[in-house]
């Protein structure tokens, strides 16, 4: 079984590097540049195993994306891992994220969080 990760990240350097690492780990990876594109993807494709979600993006940020995602039953239960370079306050706690990781990312910590989720059968 191939696990698919939806990476919502506006920085092409970050998304390229993460995609390469995740593909090397045998995950399927889909990259979109903002929350709006993430919602459009989720509405038209099979749900991914997990979403890696940046918070600070143009068009629709990670907070707006997560709020909308949780309002739509078909995608509400897809877990997220928040990744951000910015200051993360109480608003992040209310997002019910599987993990919250600060950039620059520790890849071992990220891969462990993804593996724990994917092995749990979710």
C-alpha positions as CSV (number, residue, x, y, z in Angstrom):
1,X,0.0,0.0,0.0
2,X,1.3,3.4,-0.9
3,X,0.6,6.2,1.5
4,X,0.0,9.6,-0.1
5,X,1.0,12.8,1.5
6,X,-0.6,16.2,0.5
7,X,2.1,18.9,1.0
8,X,0.6,22.4,1.2
9,X,3.6,24.7,1.0
10,X,4.2,27.9,-0.9
11,X,8.0,27.9,-0.7
12,X,9.3,26.0,-3.8
13,X,12.6,25.2,-2.2
14,X,11.0,23.7,0.9
15,X,8.4,21.8,-1.2
16,X,11.0,20.4,-3.6
17,X,13.3,19.3,-0.8
18,X,10.5,17.7,1.2
19,X,9.0,16.0,-1.8
20,X,12.4,14.5,-2.6
21,X,12.9,13.2,0.9
22,X,9.3,11.8,1.1
23,X,9.5,10.1,-2.3
24,X,12.9,8.5,-1.3
25,X,10.9,7.1,1.7
26,X,8.4,5.6,-0.8
27,X,5.5,7.9,-0.1
28,X,3.4,9.4,-2.9
29,X,3.5,13.2,-2.7
30,X,1.2,15.8,-4.1
31,X,2.3,19.4,-3.7
32,X,0.0,22.5,-3.8
33,X,1.0,26.1,-3.1
34,X,-1.8,27.3,-0.7
35,X,-4.8,26.3,1.2
36,X,-7.2,27.0,-1.6
37,X,-5.4,24.7,-3.9
38,X,-5.3,22.1,-1.1
39,X,-9.1,22.2,-0.8
40,X,-9.6,22.0,-4.5
41,X,-7.3,18.9,-4.6
42,X,-9.2,17.3,-1.7
43,X,-12.6,17.9,-3.4
44,X,-11.5,16.1,-6.6
45,X,-9.2,13.3,-5.5
46,X,-9.0,10.4,-3.1
47,X,-8.1,11.6,0.3
48,X,-4.4,11.5,1.2
49,X,-3.1,9.6,4.2
50,X,-1.9,12.8,5.8
51,X,-1.5,16.5,5.1
52,X,1.7,18.5,5.7
53,X,0.4,22.0,6.2
54,X,2.4,25.2,6.2
55,X,0.7,28.0,8.1
56,X,1.9,31.2,6.4
57,X,0.9,31.2,2.7
58,X,-0.8,33.6,0.3
59,X,-4.3,33.2,-1.0
60,X,-5.5,30.9,1.9
61,X,-3.2,30.3,4.9
62,X,-3.0,27.1,6.9
63,X,-5.4,28.3,9.6
64,X,-8.1,29.1,7.0
65,X,-7.5,25.8,5.2
66,X,-7.8,23.8,8.4
67,X,-11.0,25.6,9.4
68,X,-12.6,24.9,6.0
69,X,-11.3,21.3,5.9
70,X,-12.9,20.5,9.2
71,X,-16.3,21.9,8.0
72,X,-16.5,19.5,5.1
73,X,-17.3,16.0,6.2
74,X,-15.6,14.2,3.3
75,X,-12.2,15.7,4.3
76,X,-12.7,16.6,8.0
77,X,-10.9,13.5,9.4
78,X,-7.8,13.7,7.3
79,X,-5.0,14.3,9.8
80,X,-2.5,17.1,9.5
81,X,1.1,17.8,10.5
82,X,1.6,21.6,10.9
83,X,5.0,22.8,9.6
84,X,5.9,26.5,10.1
85,X,8.8,28.9,10.5
86,X,6.5,31.5,12.1
87,X,5.5,31.9,15.7
88,X,2.8,29.4,16.6
89,X,0.5,30.4,19.4
90,X,-2.7,29.1,20.9
91,X,-4.5,29.1,17.5
92,X,-2.3,26.1,16.5
93,X,-3.5,24.1,19.6
94,X,-7.1,24.4,18.4
95,X,-6.2,22.8,15.0
96,X,-6.1,19.3,16.4
97,X,-2.8,18.5,14.5
98,X,-1.1,15.1,14.7
99,X,2.1,17.0,15.2
100,X,3.4,20.6,15.1
101,X,6.9,21.0,13.8
102,X,9.0,24.2,13.5
103,X,11.1,25.0,10.4
104,X,13.8,24.3,9.7
105,X,12.4,20.8,10.0
106,X,14.2,17.9,11.7
107,X,13.6,15.3,9.0
108,X,13.9,12.4,11.5
109,X,11.2,13.9,13.7
110,X,9.0,14.5,10.6
111,X,9.4,11.0,9.2
112,X,8.7,9.5,12.6
113,X,5.5,11.4,12.9
114,X,4.4,10.4,9.4
115,X,5.4,6.7,10.0
116,X,3.5,6.6,13.3
117,X,0.4,7.9,11.6
118,X,0.6,5.7,8.5
119,X,1.4,2.5,10.5
120,X,-1.6,3.1,12.7
121,X,-3.7,2.2,9.7
122,X,-5.4,5.6,9.4
